[in-house]
């Protein structure tokens, strides 16, 4: 498992374009918070997205996720584990 260093929480507000959940924090590995192209997973509906230049998040299409699964199987698997955890928590706490 990779060691996590230099993470910083940002207080920028992001709204999930699928469910409307307000995401009030994010981690980035550059010490500045997320940057364009970084991944996001909604804490409510588990939608996978990518950050834009303006800090908004665009949900990834099924086609883009399929390409990612082939190009970066390890990264895809890691994100799918996060998605699974969020979905289990959502069912448990009925969110």
N, C-alpha and C positions, 0 to 999 in steps of 0.2 A: 504494500500500500504506500502511495506517495505521501511524503511529509508535507504538511501544509505550513507555509511560511508567508510572512508579509501580507496577511489578509487585513483588509480594512472594511468596516461596515459603513455604508453610505446611507444617508437619510433621505435621498431622493425618492419621491413617490412615483410608482409605476402602477398602472391599472392593467390587469389581464384583459386582453381583447376578447377572450372567449367567455369568461364568467363574470367579469367586472370586479373581481377581488382586488383590493388595493394592497400592493406589495410595498411595505414601508422600509425595506432595507435590502441590501444585497452585498455579496462578497465579491471581491475582485483580487486577482493574484498580482496586480501591479502596484499595490499600495495606494491606489487612487479609487478603488471601486471598479465595477465592470466597465469594459470598453466595447466599442462597436465590434460585433461578431461573437462576443462571449455568449454563453448559453444561460438560459433562465428556465426555471421550472416553477410554475405557479404553485403556491402553497395550499391552494384550495382545490383546484380541478386537475392539477398535475400536467397542464399543457406545457409542452416544450417550446421555447421561443429563443430568439436571438436578439441581443441588444442592438439598437440603432445608434447613430451618432448623437441624437438628441436624448438618449437614455430611455426612449420608449422601447417596447418589446414587441416584435412581430412573431406570431405563432409560426412554427415550421410546418410546412405541408407534409403529407404522407410521403410524397416523392423525395423531398429533401431529407426526411428521416431515413428513407431506404438507402439513399446515396451515402449518408453518414454511416449507416450500419456496415456498408461495404468498405468505405474508405478508412474508417476509424472504429473497428469493432470494439476495442477496449473502451474508448470514450463513450460509444453508444451504450455498451453494457453498463457502465457506471451511471449514466443518466437514467437508464431504464430501472436500475435499482432504486434511485431516488424517487422516480415516478411510482414504483411499487410501494415504497414506504409511505408516500403521501396518500395514495389511494387507500391503504390499510388504515391509516390514521383518520382519514375522512369518514370511512365506514364506521370505525369505532366510536368517533365523537360526533357522528352525524352532521358534518359540516358541508 
